[in-house]
Amino acid sequence: MNCVLEGNAVKAFGKAIHSLSRIGDELCLDPMSKGLALRSVNSAHSAYACFLFSPMFFQKYNLGPEQGSETVQCKLLMKSILPLFRCLATIERSVERCQIQINTPNDRVKIQFFCRHGITKTHDLCFEESEALQAVFASHLCPNVLKAPARVLGEMVKHFPVSQEEITLSITPLRVSLRNYFEGGNDHMKIMYTEMSLHPDEFDYFQIGVESDITFCLKELRGLLSFAESHCLPVSVHFGAAGKPVCFSVEDMILEATVVLSTLIDSESRGPSQPAETLTVAPRTPTRCADVVPESPGEADCRKAAVPAGMELVASSQGSPIADSALLLLLHHLSEPHYQERANSTPASSSFIDLYTQTYIQTRFKGFEASGRKSS
């Protein structure tokens, strides 16, 4: 395989590698007649990402003498290829052309940067042959579909700190919200509780089949949002009930990108003998990057009116236990009037509840107890 990128295409290619570096420690190069696919899966198989660049994306794209036949899939260590595209600003300034060659007999991937002033940088990377994998996820069966500019979703995500591991996406006919999710063992009285809400009118496409709350890892999503925002591409979201995977995707004439993440499941929504659903990764079939292998649809779980009493971790990339959320349930009821005011205000609104104000909450409880004694 031999391909050549020029101008802004080099930066876009490097941006895709940056996004995939948030997923796993290995990068798979999969040359095909329909384009070059870059894939990555994390070790827990709870996150999968794929970027497919069509032949039109490249100045030159050639599979070799056996054009159209099956080619070798190369697996590279992320730590070996990421430094080559580490500084995208420098690449944009100095690199005029990039050439990528896969040498099958020597098990080498040669990446050459042709820079200004006649400077050429050559990198030879060892690769290992492997099967190209893709996530088994039926996006066309998802009851809930959202589509919005990447800038809108990026504005919501930027309010969460970089250290935030998981967030919860909630959808109702009246709003879509993102809020931070806390792991067990954390002192909830010392954590800022943040929730961002959007009116359905803020989305380019809004389809709701079932009200649901899904919790997934934020780290893997940031990379795709950053890529989509830098290229002004809309982001589509396909999901269903808690415990089912969620798919984030972008699509353009010359490229496609997909990120599939596993979600947490409510422990009350399944019986003791029902296994938790994990993200299935299978050998690649001849489908598009954004397409998935069909699977049988499951029953969607309705969204709970209040915060559930307990959550159970299912194939999360963090692999950490989840604590009882009775405190969040208490704060939900105390702040419910504020939720109503926020829902009746502007279409795109946000709320911040500081859980650090322990004294305020205790004062409220004392007032409630005093009024109860007087009435009795």
Buried (B, 14 or more C-beta within 10 A) or exposed (E): BBBBBBEEBBBBBBBBBBBBBBBBEBBBBBBBEEBBBBBBBBEBBBBBBBBBBBBEBBBEBBBEEEEEEEBBBBBBBBEBBBEBBEEBEEBEEBBEBBBBBBEEEEBBBBBBBBBEEEEEEEBEBEBEEEEBBBBBBBBEBBBBBBBBBBEBBBBBBEBBEEEBBBBBBBBBEEBBBBBBBBBEEEEBEEEEBBBBBBBBEBBEEBBBEBBBBBBBBBBBBBBBBBBBBBBEBBBBBBBBBBBBBBBBBBBBEBBBBBBBBBBBBBBEBBEEEEEBBBBBBEEBEEEBBBBBBEEEEEEBBEBBEEBBBEBBBBBBBBEEEBBEBEBBBEBBEBBEEEBEEBBEEEEBBBBEBEBBEEEEBEEEEEEEEEEEEEEE
